[in-house]
């Protein structure tokens, strides 16, 4: 760890103490008084902001689509609520099913739908400032950058699609625009849009289309992009907990800016520092990363936050990894726990299997629980209609899925048999409805 990081940690020690004091104050007498509010019993808010949870029609549509079962009848009995915010419901990039991801509007929609935890995927700009983007190099599909003068700064300019004489696509349209291509000031001038592109486009305007037909562009006129620090202040105002994900850099590390080398460790530390600087108590933050070294860094150097860090398990992409065979897992579940990891987060399909037509916990799920690991999973409402089996997120249970209502059958197994701590969703109302019906916190 370099000297600059050590100095920053020392300077932040008093801030951390203040953060604990703030946390204690929030759960003290004032918070107890807040608990008595009729619309949010037991759920204190940062600034006393009073909002009613509104779920809209989708949960009811899904319940109606279910086959007759005890679960369907129980969910039907919950139709009139009341509904409260719940930490079980995690807004994945906000409410990305219909709102541009990682925008103010998306976050506010997710909180209105009862998400008790919101996610900012964290990456950095050219001048080493942290912003909310799912990928460092996705600005060409998630913002309007290609329609602005900033397009000239993109790593790879727009290249139109090419076709042969018969009209067959031989080279798809492409571009590559990264947050590290531009400064923070330039980033904040952009408009967020639905994450999509048209590979057959021959113009920039057409390339920026391509939104899936089960999503919408109705709320994508100009989404308000956010810095990481701005997301923290918004989440405090909305009265939610926070789950920042440190994204894998799209540039070589260390990254150089004005003669300064920006290391992976400095990047990981900077993300936590912004919570310390904002006086956010550690129990309000679930830092995440697919990079196990990031999680271990937080455990070792910022244990107050690292003890709640989430290891996003992306080992399914490794050729030697088989989620059904513990012999292929390195590290093992026990080894992860022994290193201090407390929460693991694989995709939905790694936690489930189908046996004689019944959806059951997978071997992976059983070993994780046996090692004492809590489990969070992802992502509900990201697959479009489930009539054809649900795609990537449901690949191990596709034989047991044939309609959208089966989403609740899957969720019920994840809760009752796997024992998940929470679940990410692109439309938090779906999860909030279930969680309220089942009395989940």
C-alpha positions in Angstrom: 0.0 0.0 0.0 1.6 3.3 -1.0 2.2 6.3 1.3 -0.6 8.4 -0.2 -3.2 5.7 0.7 -1.8 5.4 4.3 -2.0 9.2 4.7 -5.6 9.2 3.4 -6.6 6.5 5.8 -5.1 8.3 8.7 -6.9 11.5 7.8 -10.1 9.6 7.6 -9.9 8.0 11.0 -11.8 10.9 12.7 -14.3 10.9 9.9 -14.9 7.2 10.6 -15.5 7.9 14.3 -18.0 10.6 13.3 -19.7 8.1 11.0 -20.2 5.7 13.8 -21.6 8.5 16.0 -24.0 9.4 13.2 -25.0 5.8 12.9 -25.7 5.5 16.7 -27.7 8.6 16.6 -29.8 7.2 13.8 -30.7 4.1 15.7 -31.1 5.9 19.0 -34.2 7.7 20.5 -34.8 9.9 17.4 -34.8 6.8 15.1 -37.1 5.0 17.5 -39.6 7.9 17.2 -39.2 7.7 13.5 -40.0 4.0 13.7 -43.6 4.8 14.8 -44.5 6.4 11.5 -47.4 4.6 10.0 -46.1 4.3 6.5 -42.6 3.0 7.4 -42.8 1.1 10.7 -39.3 0.1 11.9 -37.5 1.7 9.1 -35.7 5.0 10.0 -34.9 7.5 7.3 -31.9 9.8 7.0 -33.7 13.1 6.7 -37.2 12.2 7.8 -38.4 12.1 4.2 -41.9 10.5 4.1 -42.7 8.5 1.0 -45.3 5.9 0.4 -44.2 2.8 -1.6 -46.1 2.5 -4.9 -45.7 -0.8 -6.8 -47.8 -0.2 -9.9 -49.5 -2.9 -11.9 -46.7 -5.2 -12.8 -46.7 -7.4 -9.6 -50.4 -8.0 -10.0 -49.9 -8.9 -13.7 -47.3 -11.5 -12.7 -49.4 -13.0 -10.0 -52.4 -13.2 -12.4 -50.1 -15.1 -14.9 -49.1 -17.7 -12.3 -50.6 -21.2 -12.4 -52.9 -22.0 -9.5 -50.9 -22.9 -6.4 -50.7 -22.1 -2.7 -48.1 -19.5 -3.5 -50.4 -17.7 -5.9 -53.2 -17.7 -3.4 -51.0 -16.2 -0.7 -49.7 -13.5 -3.0 -53.3 -12.7 -4.1 -54.2 -12.1 -0.5 -51.5 -9.4 -0.3 -52.9 -7.3 -3.1 -54.0 -4.4 -1.0 -50.8 -4.1 1.1 -49.8 -2.1 3.0 -46.3 -2.0 1.4 -43.1 -0.8 3.0 -39.6 -0.3 1.8 -37.5 -3.5 2.2 -33.8 -4.2 2.2 -34.5 -7.5 0.5 -35.3 -5.5 -2.7 -32.2 -4.2 -4.3 -32.5 -1.7 -7.2 -30.1 -3.0 -9.9 -28.7 0.1 -11.5 -31.9 1.7 -10.2 -35.0 0.6 -12.1 -33.3 -0.3 -15.4 -36.2 -2.2 -16.9 -37.7 1.1 -18.1 -35.4 4.0 -16.9 -31.9 4.7 -18.1 -29.6 2.9 -15.7 -27.5 4.8 -13.1 -29.5 8.0 -13.5 -31.2 10.1 -10.9 -34.6 9.2 -12.4 -33.9 5.5 -12.3 -32.8 5.6 -8.7 -35.8 7.6 -7.6 -38.1 5.2 -9.4 -36.5 2.2 -7.6 -36.9 3.8 -4.2 -40.5 4.6 -4.9 -41.0 0.9 -5.7 -39.8 -0.1 -2.3 -36.1 -0.9 -2.9 -34.3 -0.5 0.4 -30.9 -0.8 -1.2 -29.7 1.0 -4.4 -26.6 0.3 -6.5 -24.1 2.6 -8.1 -21.6 0.8 -10.3 -18.4 2.8 -9.8 -15.8 3.7 -12.4 -13.5 6.7 -12.9 -13.1 9.5 -15.3 -9.9 10.8 -17.0 -9.3 13.1 -14.1 -9.7 10.3 -11.6 -13.2 11.2 -10.3 -15.7 8.5 -9.5 -19.0 8.2 -11.4 -21.9 5.8 -11.7 -21.7 3.6 -14.9 -22.1 -0.1 -15.3 -18.9 -0.3 -17.4 -16.0 2.1 -17.8 -16.5 1.9 -21.6 -20.2 1.9 -22.1 -20.9 5.6 -22.8 -21.6 4.9 -26.5 -24.6 2.7 -25.5 -25.8 4.3 -22.3 -25.5 8.0 -23.1 -25.8 10.5 -26.0 -22.0 11.1 -26.2 -21.9 10.2 -29.9 -24.3 13.0 -30.7 -22.1 15.6 -28.9 -18.7 17.2 -29.5 -17.3 14.8 -27.0 -17.5 12.0 -29.6 -14.2 13.2 -30.9 -12.6 12.1 -27.6 -13.9 8.5 -27.7 -11.4 5.7 -27.7 -12.9 4.4 -31.0 -15.1 6.6 -33.2 -18.4 5.5 -34.6 -18.0 3.0 -37.4 -21.2 2.3 -39.5 -22.4 -1.2 -40.3 -21.2 -2.8 -43.6 -23.2 -5.1 -45.8 -22.3 -7.2 -48.8 -24.0 -6.9 -52.2 -26.8 -9.2 -51.0 -27.5 -7.1 -47.9 -25.9 -9.5 -45.5 -24.2 -7.8 -42.5 -20.5 -8.4 -42.7 -19.3 -5.8 -40.1 -21.6 -4.5 -37.3 -21.7 -0.9 -36.3 -19.4 -0.1 -33.4 -17.9 2.6 -31.2 -16.1 2.7 -27.9 -16.5 5.6 -25.5 -15.1 5.4 -21.9 -15.4 7.5 -18.8 -11.6 7.6 -18.8 -11.7 9.4 -22.2 -13.3 12.5 -20.6 -13.2 14.7 -17.5 -15.8 14.8 -14.8 -17.1 18.1 -16.0 -17.5 16.6 -19.5 -19.2 13.5 -18.1 -21.8 15.5 -16.3 -22.9 17.2 -19.5 -24.1 13.9 -21.0 -27.7 12.5 -21.0 -28.4 9.0 -19.9 -30.3 6.7 -22.2 -31.5 3.1 -22.3 -28.5 0.8 -22.7 -28.8 -0.3 -26.3 -27.3 -0.1 -29.7 -28.3 -1.2 -33.2 -25.5 -3.3 -34.9 -27.1 -2.7 -38.3 -27.0 1.0 -38.1 -25.3 3.2 -40.7 -25.8 6.5 -38.8 -25.1 7.6 -35.3 -28.8 8.3 -34.6 -29.8 4.8 -35.7 -27.0 3.2 -33.7 -28.3 4.8 -30.5 -31.5 3.0 -30.9 -32.0 -0.7 -30.6 -33.9 -0.7 -27.2 -35.4 -4.2 -26.6 -39.1 -4.3 -27.4 -39.9 -5.4 -23.8 -38.3 -2.2 -22.5 -39.2 1.4 -23.3 -37.7 4.7 -24.3 -40.6 6.7 -22.7 -38.4 7.8 -19.8 -35.2 8.2 -21.7 -35.4 11.8 -22.9 -32.4 12.9 -21.0 -31.5 10.9 -17.9 -29.5 12.7 -15.3 -26.1 11.0 -15.0 -24.5 11.0 -11.5 -21.2 11.1 -9.8 -20.6 8.5 -7.1 -20.7 11.3 -4.5 -24.0 12.6 -5.8 -25.5 9.1 -5.6 -24.5 8.9 -2.0 -26.3 12.2 -1.2 -29.4 11.1 -3.2 -29.5 7.7 -1.4 -29.2 9.4 1.9 -32.2 11.6 1.0 -34.2 8.6 -0.2 -33.5 6.8 3.0 -31.9 3.7 1.5 -28.8 1.7 2.0 -26.1 1.6 -0.6 -24.3 -1.1 -2.6 -21.5 0.3 -4.8 -19.8 -2.0 -7.2 -16.1 -1.3 -8.0 -16.0 -2.0 -11.7 -13.1 -3.7 -13.5 -11.2 -0.9 -15.2 -11.5 -0.8 -19.0 -7.9 0.6 -19.2 -4.6 -0.7 -18.1 -3.8 -0.2 -14.4 -2.0 1.7 -13.0 -3.7 4.5 -15.0 -1.7 7.7 -15.4 -3.1 11.2 -15.0 -0.9 14.3 -14.8 2.1 12.2 -14.0 0.3 10.3 -11.2 -0.1 6.6 -11.2 -3.6 5.5 -10.2 -3.4 2.0 -8.8 -6.2 -0.6 -8.3 -5.7 -0.2 -4.5 -6.0 3.6 -4.7 -9.2 3.1 -6.8 -10.7 0.7 -4.2 -9.7 3.0 -1.3 -11.1 6.1 -3.0 -14.6 4.4 -3.3 -14.7 3.7 0.4 -13.3 7.1 1.3 -16.3 8.8 -0.4 -18.6 7.0 2.1 -16.3 8.0 5.0 -16.2 11.6 3.8 -20.1 11.6 3.5 -20.4 10.3 7.1 -22.2 7.1 5.9 -22.1 4.4 8.7 -20.6 1.1 7.6 -23.8 -0.8 8.2 -25.4 1.3 5.4 -22.9 0.1 2.8 -22.4 -3.2 1.0 -19.4 -2.7 -1.3 -19.2 -5.2 -4.1 -16.6 -6.4 -6.7 -16.1 -9.3 -9.1 -12.4 -9.0 -8.2 -11.8 -11.0 -5.0 -8.6 -9.0 -4.4 -10.8 -5.8 -4.0 -12.9 -7.5 -1.4 -9.9 -8.8 0.4 -8.4 -5.3 0.3 -11.4 -3.8 2.0 -11.4 -6.5 4.6 -7.8 -5.9 5.4 -7.6 -2.1 5.2 -11.2 -0.8 5.8 -12.7 -3.7 7.9 -15.6 -1.6 9.1 -16.9 -1.6 5.5 -15.0 -4.7 4.3 -16.8 -7.0 6.8 -20.0 -6.4 4.8 -18.4 -6.5 1.4 -19.9 -8.7 -1.3 -17.9 -11.0 -3.5 -19.7 -11.1 -6.9 -18.9 -14.6 -8.2 -18.2 -14.4 -11.9 -16.2 -17.7 -12.0 -18.8 -19.1 -14.4 -16.7 -17.4 -17.1 -13.7 -19.5 -16.3 -13.3 -22.6 -18.5 -12.3 -24.9 -15.6 -15.1 -23.8 -13.3 -18.2 -26.0 -12.9 -20.8 -24.7 -10.4 -22.1 -28.3 -9.9 -18.6 -29.7 -9.1 -17.0 -28.4 -5.9 -13.7 -29.9 -7.0 -13.4 -27.2 -9.6 -13.9 -24.3 -7.2 -10.8 -22.3 -6.2 -11.0 -20.8 -3.7 -13.6 -23.1 -2.1 -16.5 -21.8 -0.1 -14.7 -22.6 3.2 -11.6 -20.8 2.0 -13.6 -17.7 1.1 -15.1 -17.7 4.5 -11.7 -18.2 6.1 -10.4 -15.2 4.3 -13.1 -13.0 5.9 -15.7 -13.0 3.0 -19.2 -13.0 4.5 -21.4 -12.5 1.5 -21.2 -14.1 -1.9 -23.3 -13.1 -4.9 -23.7 -15.5 -7.9 -26.2 -15.2 -10.7 -29.6 -16.8 -10.1 -29.0 -19.9 -12.2 -26.0 -21.0 -10.2 -28.2 -21.3 -7.1 -30.8 -23.6 -8.7 -31.5 -26.9 -10.5 -34.5 -28.8 -11.7 -35.0 -32.4 -10.5 -38.1 -34.3 -11.7 -39.7 -31.1 -12.6 -39.1 -29.4 -9.2 -36.9 -26.3 -8.8 -34.4 -27.0 -6.0 -31.2 -25.5 -4.5 -28.0 -26.3 -6.3 -24.9 -27.9 -4.9 -23.3 -24.5 -5.1 -26.1 -23.0 -2.9 -25.8 -25.9 -0.4 -22.0 -25.5 0.0 -22.2 -21.7 0.3 -24.7 -22.0 3.2 -22.7 -24.8 4.8 -19.7 -22.5 4.9 -21.7 -19.8 6.7 -21.8 -17.4 3.7 -24.8 -15.2 3.2 -26.1 -15.1 -0.4 -27.3 -12.3 -2.6 -28.2 -13.0 -6.2 -28.9 -11.3 -9.5 -30.9 -10.3 -11.6 -34.7 -10.5 -11.6 -36.6 -8.7 -14.4 -33.6 -8.6 -16.7 -34.6 -11.3 -19.1 -37.7 -10.2 -20.9 -40.7 -12.5 -21.2 -40.0 -16.0 -19.7 -42.2 -18.0 -22.1 -39.1 -19.4 -23.9 -37.3 -20.3 -20.7 -35.9 -17.0 -19.4 -32.5 -16.9 -21.2 -29.1 -16.6 -19.4 -30.3 -15.8 -15.9 -32.6 -18.9 -15.7 -30.5 -21.4 -17.8 -30.5 -24.1 -15.1 -34.2 -24.0 -14.6 -35.5 -23.3 -18.1 -37.3 -26.7 -18.2 -39.4 -25.5 -15.3 -40.4 -22.1 -16.7 -43.0 -21.3 -19.3 -44.6 -18.0 -18.3 -43.8 -14.7 -16.6 -45.6 -15.7 -13.4 -43.0 -18.4 -12.9 -40.7 -15.6 -11.8 -42.4 -15.7 -8.4 -42.0 -19.5 -8.2 -38.2 -19.1 -8.7 -38.1 -16.3 -6.2 -40.0 -18.4 -3.7 -37.4 -21.2 -3.9 -34.5 -18.8 -3.6 -36.0 -17.4 -0.4 -37.4 -20.5 1.3 -35.0 -23.2 0.2 -31.8 -21.3 -0.7 -32.2 -18.6 2.0 -30.9 -15.6 0.0 -30.3 -12.3 1.9 -31.6 -10.2 -1.0 -32.0 -10.0 -4.7 -31.2 -7.4 -7.4 -34.0 -6.5 -9.7 -34.3 -4.2 -12.7 -37.9 -3.5 -11.6 -37.8 -3.5 -7.7 -41.6 -3.4 -7.4 -41.7 -7.1 -8.3 -39.5 -8.1 -5.4 -40.9 -5.5 -3.0 -44.4 -7.0 -3.5 -43.1 -10.5 -2.7 -41.0 -9.4 0.3 -43.9 -7.5 1.9 -46.2 -10.5 1.4 -43.7 -12.8 3.1 -42.8 -10.4 5.8 -39.1 -10.0 4.7 -37.2 -7.1 6.1 
